[in-house]
């Protein structure tokens, strides 16, 4: 190909399209053509059972036998999908003679048109072509785009299609009409559709059309988004979409650079990380920043490591927004206990070892007297301890003092799910010493319980768990930072 293909969406409703071939590829092509409303002819000596059933039902017309150029009579398009290259070429040559566009599956040179990879959301279609030369790349791009757009895009297209005439009457000037669309698409209607509130979205559209005030400042909003433990691949689809809509992103220190690279390129990034002993952005200041930017009409994302509602102070932040009358939403993230355990090969529950799971935060100077140590020390349960690197001695002593066996296994997971992940294992008796010996620092999650012993057998990500101090002599004065 010396020049790019011309992109085109064809209206095939009621128009005849020929598919030559009766196998699996022909079945896929015929199904897509039927969905587009085409009258499908399938020519082949034999058909797959599904195609034969369609022919019996009258959904397709079966031309029995080997390809004949006359099969192309009355056809608008043709697809050659046999496993015989000579037959496929004959279809292409006959189509050229009759000025019928022909796609030959897996034959770039013989094809006069190509079927693109597609992303479909109702009436909205995004077509991707590599010019026919790299179909796997087109498929990869399609899979990437599938994560960017949810099904509500189709509902939005249907709403705008229904209202097209009314919009044109209300805004006859093209430039004014374009600005109206910009306001609608950046306003609450897409979110309402995403949440399944179709009637409210329709009413909001009517209000926007009648009471449109172009000079009024836009309404701001805040989304609390869980970024997961670090691996960008663990971001939810909804979280990814919100990042790409954000004007301002207030992110924690522990949000990985890989996750931040997923954000909208022109978004303002503001780090509001906190670290034990170094709270360079206070919680009150974070509240002030959220309100300041939302009141300025910005779409704000408060991006938190893990999940905002699991030791992330998300509830406090929502209360501030609710009191201020700021619109908000919450996008859950994969919390550290789930992700770190999975990436370390530690099942949090197991029929033979643990029938319950407890999530605990270990800012021990604040919680020593409030935690139910008797309950935490019970056997046959798993403890997932957040933010506990600086308090391992006290944690160990309290658990053993209240009855947990000193031989209970542990797994300490540093930088869980990230390329630099390390897992240190041992028993509760030597927990603090092993952590010091390997100089474990935050972010790190501690798992205590019988299931932690499975890390040795079931690890699959990164290096095998560390079990000795050969490469890291114990140093009693090693400093540790607690996870924020």
C-alpha positions as CSV (number, residue, x, y, z in Angstrom):
1,X,0.0,0.0,0.0
2,X,1.5,3.3,-1.1
3,X,-1.4,5.5,0.1
4,X,-3.7,5.3,3.1
5,X,-7.1,3.7,2.8
6,X,-10.1,6.0,2.7
7,X,-12.2,5.4,5.8
8,X,-15.9,4.8,5.0
9,X,-19.0,3.5,6.8
10,X,-21.3,1.7,4.4
11,X,-25.1,1.5,4.8
12,X,-25.8,-2.1,3.8
13,X,-29.4,-2.3,4.9
14,X,-31.3,-4.3,2.3
15,X,-28.3,-4.5,0.0
16,X,-26.9,-7.8,-1.2
17,X,-23.4,-8.9,0.0
18,X,-21.8,-12.2,-1.2
19,X,-19.6,-14.3,1.2
20,X,-17.7,-17.1,-0.5
21,X,-16.8,-19.9,1.9
22,X,-18.7,-22.0,4.3
23,X,-16.4,-22.3,7.3
24,X,-15.7,-20.5,10.6
25,X,-14.4,-17.3,9.0
26,X,-17.4,-17.1,6.6
27,X,-19.7,-17.6,9.6
28,X,-18.1,-14.6,11.5
29,X,-18.3,-12.4,8.4
30,X,-21.9,-13.4,7.7
31,X,-22.9,-12.7,11.3
32,X,-21.5,-9.1,11.1
33,X,-23.2,-8.5,7.8
34,X,-26.5,-9.6,9.1
35,X,-26.1,-7.3,12.1
36,X,-25.6,-4.5,9.7
37,X,-28.9,-5.3,7.9
38,X,-27.4,-6.8,4.7
39,X,-29.0,-9.4,2.5
40,X,-26.3,-12.1,2.7
41,X,-25.6,-14.7,0.1
42,X,-23.2,-17.5,1.1
43,X,-21.6,-19.5,-1.7
44,X,-19.9,-22.8,-0.9
45,X,-20.2,-26.6,-1.6
46,X,-20.9,-27.2,2.1
47,X,-21.8,-25.0,5.1
48,X,-21.1,-25.2,8.8
49,X,-24.2,-26.3,10.7
50,X,-24.8,-22.8,12.0
51,X,-24.8,-21.4,8.4
52,X,-26.9,-24.3,7.2
53,X,-29.5,-23.5,9.9
54,X,-29.5,-19.8,8.9
55,X,-30.1,-20.8,5.3
56,X,-33.0,-23.1,6.4
57,X,-34.5,-20.2,8.4
58,X,-34.2,-17.9,5.4
59,X,-31.8,-15.6,7.1
60,X,-29.2,-16.1,4.4
61,X,-29.3,-17.4,0.8
62,X,-27.1,-20.4,0.1
63,X,-25.5,-20.7,-3.3
64,X,-24.4,-24.3,-3.5
65,X,-21.3,-25.4,-5.4
66,X,-18.0,-23.9,-6.4
67,X,-17.6,-20.2,-7.0
68,X,-19.1,-18.8,-10.2
69,X,-18.6,-15.1,-11.3
70,X,-22.3,-14.8,-11.7
71,X,-22.7,-15.1,-8.0
72,X,-21.5,-11.4,-7.9
73,X,-24.6,-10.3,-9.9
74,X,-26.5,-7.7,-7.9
75,X,-23.9,-7.7,-5.1
76,X,-22.7,-4.5,-3.6
77,X,-19.8,-6.1,-1.7
78,X,-18.1,-9.5,-1.5
79,X,-15.9,-11.3,1.0
80,X,-13.7,-14.2,-0.1
81,X,-13.3,-16.4,3.0
82,X,-12.3,-19.8,1.7
83,X,-9.1,-21.7,2.6
84,X,-8.2,-21.9,-1.1
85,X,-6.1,-19.0,-2.3
86,X,-6.9,-19.6,-6.0
87,X,-10.6,-19.4,-5.3
88,X,-10.2,-16.2,-3.3
89,X,-8.2,-14.7,-6.1
90,X,-10.8,-15.6,-8.6
91,X,-13.4,-13.8,-6.5
92,X,-11.2,-10.7,-6.4
93,X,-10.7,-10.7,-10.1
94,X,-14.3,-11.2,-10.9
95,X,-15.2,-8.4,-8.5
96,X,-12.7,-6.1,-10.2
97,X,-14.3,-6.8,-13.6
98,X,-17.8,-6.1,-12.2
99,X,-16.7,-3.1,-10.1
100,X,-17.7,-4.9,-6.9
101,X,-15.6,-4.2,-3.8
102,X,-14.0,-7.4,-2.6
103,X,-12.3,-8.2,0.7
104,X,-10.1,-11.3,0.6
105,X,-9.4,-12.5,4.1
106,X,-5.7,-12.4,5.0
107,X,-4.7,-11.2,1.5
108,X,-3.8,-7.6,1.5
109,X,-2.9,-7.3,-2.2
110,X,-6.0,-9.0,-3.5
111,X,-8.4,-6.9,-1.4
112,X,-10.1,-3.7,-2.7
113,X,-11.5,-2.9,0.8
114,X,-10.6,-4.0,4.3
115,X,-12.8,-4.7,7.3
116,X,-11.5,-2.7,10.2
117,X,-11.2,-3.7,13.9
118,X,-14.2,-2.1,15.6
119,X,-15.2,-0.7,19.0
120,X,-19.0,-0.6,19.2
121,X,-21.1,1.3,21.7
122,X,-24.6,1.3,20.4
123,X,-24.7,3.5,17.3
124,X,-21.2,4.7,17.9
125,X,-18.5,2.8,16.1
126,X,-14.7,3.4,16.2
127,X,-13.0,1.7,13.3
128,X,-9.2,0.9,13.4
129,X,-7.2,0.0,10.3
130,X,-3.5,-0.7,9.9
131,X,-3.9,-0.6,6.1
132,X,-4.3,-4.3,6.2
133,X,-0.6,-4.9,6.9
134,X,-0.7,-5.4,10.7
135,X,-4.1,-6.7,11.7
136,X,-2.8,-7.8,15.2
137,X,-1.8,-4.2,15.9
138,X,-5.3,-3.1,15.0
139,X,-6.7,-5.7,17.3
140,X,-4.4,-4.6,20.1
141,X,-5.5,-1.0,19.6
142,X,-9.1,-2.1,19.6
143,X,-8.6,-3.9,23.0
144,X,-7.0,-0.7,24.4
145,X,-9.9,1.5,23.2
146,X,-12.4,-1.0,24.7
147,X,-11.2,0.1,28.1
148,X,-11.7,3.8,27.4
149,X,-15.4,3.9,26.6
150,X,-18.2,2.3,28.5
151,X,-21.7,1.3,27.3
152,X,-23.2,4.7,28.3
153,X,-21.6,6.2,25.2
154,X,-24.2,4.4,23.2
155,X,-27.0,5.8,25.3
156,X,-25.5,9.3,24.9
157,X,-25.4,8.9,21.1
158,X,-29.1,7.7,21.1
159,X,-30.1,10.7,23.2
160,X,-28.3,13.2,21.0
161,X,-29.8,11.5,17.9
162,X,-33.3,11.8,19.2
163,X,-32.7,15.5,20.0
164,X,-30.8,16.4,16.9
165,X,-33.6,18.3,15.2
166,X,-34.5,20.2,18.4
167,X,-30.8,21.2,18.9
168,X,-30.5,22.5,15.4
169,X,-33.7,24.6,15.8
170,X,-32.5,26.0,19.1
171,X,-28.9,26.7,17.9
172,X,-29.0,27.4,14.1
173,X,-25.5,28.9,14.3
174,X,-22.9,26.2,14.0
175,X,-20.3,27.8,16.4
176,X,-22.9,28.3,19.1
177,X,-24.2,24.8,18.6
178,X,-20.7,23.4,19.0
179,X,-20.2,25.3,22.3
180,X,-23.5,23.9,23.5
181,X,-22.3,20.3,22.8
182,X,-19.1,21.0,24.6
183,X,-21.1,22.1,27.7
184,X,-23.4,19.1,27.5
185,X,-20.6,16.6,27.1
186,X,-18.6,18.0,30.0
187,X,-21.6,18.4,32.2
188,X,-23.6,15.9,34.3
189,X,-25.5,14.1,31.5
190,X,-22.7,11.6,30.7
191,X,-22.4,10.7,34.4
192,X,-26.1,10.3,34.8
193,X,-26.1,7.9,31.8
194,X,-23.1,6.0,33.2
195,X,-25.0,5.5,36.4
196,X,-28.1,4.2,34.6
197,X,-30.3,7.2,35.4
198,X,-31.7,7.6,31.9
199,X,-34.8,9.6,32.8
200,X,-32.8,12.1,34.9
201,X,-30.3,12.4,32.0
202,X,-33.2,13.2,29.6
203,X,-34.6,15.8,32.0
204,X,-31.2,17.3,32.5
205,X,-30.8,17.6,28.7
206,X,-34.1,19.4,28.4
207,X,-33.1,21.8,31.1
208,X,-29.8,22.5,29.5
209,X,-31.4,23.1,26.1
210,X,-34.0,25.5,27.4
211,X,-32.1,27.2,30.2
212,X,-28.7,27.2,28.6
213,X,-26.5,30.0,29.9
214,X,-23.2,30.0,28.1
215,X,-21.7,32.6,30.4
216,X,-22.5,30.7,33.6
217,X,-19.4,29.1,35.2
218,X,-19.3,25.3,34.9
219,X,-20.1,23.2,38.0
220,X,-17.1,21.5,39.5
221,X,-17.0,18.0,40.9
222,X,-14.7,15.6,42.8
223,X,-14.1,11.9,42.1
224,X,-12.4,9.8,44.8
225,X,-10.5,7.2,42.8
226,X,-8.6,4.2,44.1
227,X,-5.4,3.7,42.2
228,X,-4.7,0.2,43.5
229,X,-1.3,-0.8,44.9
230,X,0.9,0.3,42.0
231,X,0.6,-1.9,39.0
232,X,-1.2,0.3,36.4
233,X,-2.9,-2.8,35.0
234,X,-4.9,-3.1,38.2
235,X,-6.7,0.3,37.6
236,X,-10.4,-0.2,37.0
237,X,-11.9,0.8,33.7
238,X,-14.0,3.5,35.4
239,X,-10.9,4.8,37.2
240,X,-9.1,5.1,33.9
241,X,-11.9,7.0,32.3
242,X,-12.2,9.4,35.2
243,X,-8.4,10.1,35.0
244,X,-8.8,11.0,31.3
245,X,-11.6,13.5,32.2
246,X,-9.8,15.2,35.1
247,X,-8.7,18.8,35.1
248,X,-6.9,18.5,38.4
249,X,-5.5,15.4,40.0
250,X,-4.6,15.4,43.7
251,X,-2.6,12.3,44.2
252,X,-1.0,10.5,47.1
253,X,2.8,9.9,47.3
254,X,2.2,6.1,46.9
255,X,0.4,6.4,43.6
256,X,2.9,5.0,41.1
257,X,4.3,6.8,38.1
258,X,2.8,4.2,35.8
259,X,-0.7,5.1,37.0
260,X,-0.1,8.8,36.7
261,X,1.0,8.3,33.1
262,X,-2.6,7.1,32.4
263,X,-4.0,10.5,33.2
264,X,-5.1,13.2,30.8
265,X,-1.9,14.8,29.5
266,X,-2.9,18.4,30.2
267,X,-4.3,17.7,33.7
268,X,-2.7,19.6,36.6
269,X,-1.0,17.0,38.9
270,X,-0.6,18.0,42.6
271,X,1.1,15.6,45.0
272,X,-0.6,15.7,48.4
273,X,1.3,12.7,49.9
274,X,1.7,12.1,53.5
275,X,4.4,10.0,55.2
276,X,4.8,9.2,58.9
277,X,6.8,11.9,60.5
278,X,6.7,14.1,57.4
279,X,3.1,15.2,56.7
280,X,4.1,17.9,54.2
281,X,0.4,18.2,53.1
282,X,-2.0,18.0,56.0
283,X,-5.5,16.5,55.7
284,X,-7.1,19.9,56.2
285,X,-5.0,21.3,53.3
286,X,-6.2,18.4,51.1
287,X,-9.8,19.4,51.9
288,X,-9.0,23.0,51.0
289,X,-7.5,22.0,47.6
290,X,-10.5,19.8,46.7
291,X,-12.9,22.6,47.5
292,X,-10.8,25.3,45.9
293,X,-10.6,23.6,42.5
294,X,-14.1,22.2,42.5
295,X,-15.5,25.6,43.2
296,X,-13.5,27.0,40.3
297,X,-15.5,24.6,38.0
298,X,-12.8,22.0,37.7
299,X,-13.3,18.2,37.5
300,X,-11.1,17.1,40.4
301,X,-9.8,13.6,40.9
302,X,-8.6,12.7,44.4
303,X,-6.3,9.8,43.5
304,X,-5.5,7.4,46.4
305,X,-3.3,4.4,46.6
306,X,-5.3,1.2,47.1
307,X,-9.0,1.9,47.8
308,X,-10.2,5.2,49.2
309,X,-12.6,3.6,51.7
310,X,-10.0,1.2,53.2
311,X,-7.8,3.2,55.5
312,X,-7.8,5.9,52.9
313,X,-9.7,8.6,54.8
314,X,-12.2,8.7,51.9
315,X,-15.1,9.0,54.2
316,X,-13.7,12.1,55.8
317,X,-13.2,13.7,52.4
318,X,-16.7,12.9,51.2
319,X,-18.2,14.5,54.4
320,X,-16.3,17.7,53.6
321,X,-17.6,17.7,50.0
322,X,-21.2,16.9,51.1
323,X,-21.1,19.7,53.6
324,X,-19.9,22.1,50.9
325,X,-22.5,21.0,48.4
326,X,-19.9,19.7,45.9
327,X,-20.9,16.9,43.6
328,X,-18.9,13.7,44.0
329,X,-18.5,10.1,43.1
330,X,-16.4,7.2,44.3
331,X,-14.4,4.8,42.1
332,X,-13.2,1.9,44.2
333,X,-9.7,0.5,43.8
334,X,-8.1,-2.8,44.5
335,X,-7.0,-2.5,48.1
336,X,-3.4,-3.4,49.1
337,X,-4.4,-6.5,51.0
338,X,-6.0,-8.1,48.0
339,X,-3.4,-7.1,45.5
340,X,-0.2,-7.6,47.5
341,X,-1.4,-11.0,48.7
342,X,-2.2,-12.1,45.2
343,X,1.1,-11.0,43.8
344,X,2.9,-12.7,46.6
345,X,1.0,-16.0,46.1
346,X,-0.7,-15.8,49.5
347,X,-4.4,-16.7,49.6
348,X,-6.0,-14.6,52.2
349,X,-8.5,-17.3,53.0
350,X,-8.0,-21.1,52.7
351,X,-10.3,-24.0,53.6
352,X,-7.5,-25.7,55.6
353,X,-5.8,-22.6,57.2
354,X,-8.0,-19.5,57.5
355,X,-11.8,-19.0,57.5
356,X,-11.7,-15.3,58.2
357,X,-9.8,-12.2,57.3
358,X,-9.2,-9.0,59.3
359,X,-7.9,-5.7,57.8
360,X,-6.0,-3.7,60.4
361,X,-4.3,-0.4,60.3
362,X,-1.2,-0.3,62.5
363,X,-0.5,3.3,63.4
364,X,0.1,1.7,66.8
365,X,0.8,4.8,68.8
366,X,-2.8,5.7,68.2
367,X,-4.5,2.3,68.2
368,X,-2.6,0.2,70.8
369,X,-5.4,0.7,73.4
370,X,-8.3,0.4,71.0
371,X,-7.5,-2.7,69.0
372,X,-9.1,-6.0,70.2
373,X,-5.8,-7.9,70.6
374,X,-7.5,-10.9,72.0
375,X,-9.6,-11.3,68.8
376,X,-6.6,-10.5,66.5
377,X,-4.5,-13.2,68.1
378,X,-7.0,-16.0,67.3
379,X,-5.8,-18.9,65.2
380,X,-7.2,-19.9,61.8
381,X,-7.6,-16.3,60.6
382,X,-5.5,-14.0,58.5
383,X,-4.4,-10.5,59.5
384,X,-3.6,-8.0,56.8
385,X,-1.8,-5.2,58.5
386,X,-1.6,-1.8,56.8
387,X,0.9,0.9,57.6
388,X,2.8,-1.2,60.2
389,X,6.4,-1.2,59.2
390,X,7.5,1.1,62.1
391,X,5.6,-0.8,64.7
392,X,6.5,-4.4,64.1
393,X,8.1,-5.1,67.5
394,X,5.0,-3.9,69.3
395,X,2.7,-5.8,66.9
396,X,4.6,-9.0,67.4
397,X,4.7,-8.7,71.2
398,X,1.0,-7.8,71.5
399,X,-0.1,-10.8,69.3
400,X,2.1,-13.3,71.2
401,X,1.1,-11.8,74.6
402,X,-2.6,-12.4,73.7
403,X,-2.1,-16.0,72.6
404,X,-0.9,-16.1,69.0
405,X,1.8,-18.7,68.6
406,X,5.3,-17.4,68.1
407,X,5.6,-19.9,65.2
408,X,2.8,-18.3,63.2
409,X,4.0,-17.6,59.7
410,X,4.2,-14.1,58.2
411,X,4.8,-12.6,54.8
412,X,5.9,-9.0,54.6
413,X,5.3,-7.6,51.1
414,X,7.2,-4.5,50.1
415,X,6.1,-2.6,46.9
416,X,3.5,-5.2,46.2
417,X,2.5,-5.6,42.6
418,X,5.4,-3.3,41.4
419,X,8.5,-4.3,39.5
420,X,10.6,-3.9,42.6
421,X,8.4,-6.1,44.8
422,X,10.1,-8.0,47.6
423,X,8.6,-10.6,49.9
424,X,10.1,-11.5,53.3
425,X,8.8,-14.5,55.1
426,X,9.4,-16.1,58.5
427,X,7.6,-16.7,61.8
428,X,6.0,-14.2,64.2
429,X,8.9,-14.6,66.7
430,X,11.5,-13.1,64.3
431,X,9.2,-10.7,62.4
432,X,10.9,-7.4,63.4
433,X,14.4,-8.9,63.1
434,X,13.8,-10.2,59.6
435,X,12.3,-6.8,58.5
436,X,15.3,-5.0,59.9
437,X,17.7,-7.5,58.3
438,X,16.3,-6.9,54.9
439,X,15.8,-3.2,55.5
440,X,12.1,-3.3,54.6
441,X,10.6,0.1,54.0
442,X,7.1,1.4,53.1
443,X,5.0,0.8,51.2
444,X,4.7,-2.6,52.8
445,X,1.8,-4.8,53.8
446,X,2.1,-7.5,56.5
447,X,0.2,-10.7,56.4
448,X,0.1,-12.8,59.6
449,X,-1.5,-16.3,59.6
450,X,-1.1,-19.8,58.5
451,X,-1.7,-18.9,54.8
452,X,1.5,-16.8,54.8
453,X,3.5,-20.1,54.7
454,X,2.2,-20.7,51.2
455,X,4.2,-17.9,49.7
456,X,7.2,-20.2,49.3
457,X,5.2,-22.6,47.1
458,X,2.8,-20.3,45.3
459,X,4.9,-17.2,44.5
460,X,4.7,-16.3,40.8
461,X,5.6,-12.6,40.5
462,X,9.1,-11.3,40.9
463,X,11.8,-13.0,43.0
464,X,11.2,-15.8,45.4
465,X,10.5,-14.8,49.0
466,X,13.5,-13.9,51.2
467,X,14.1,-16.3,54.1
468,X,17.6,-15.5,55.4
469,X,19.9,-12.5,56.0
470,X,22.8,-13.6,53.7
471,X,22.6,-10.4,51.7
472,X,21.5,-8.1,54.4
473,X,23.1,-8.3,57.9
474,X,20.9,-7.3,60.8
475,X,21.4,-3.7,61.9
476,X,19.7,-2.7,65.1
477,X,19.8,1.0,64.1
478,X,18.2,0.6,60.7
479,X,15.6,3.3,60.2
480,X,12.2,2.5,58.8
481,X,9.5,4.7,57.3
482,X,5.9,3.8,57.9
483,X,3.6,3.7,54.9
484,X,1.3,6.7,54.4
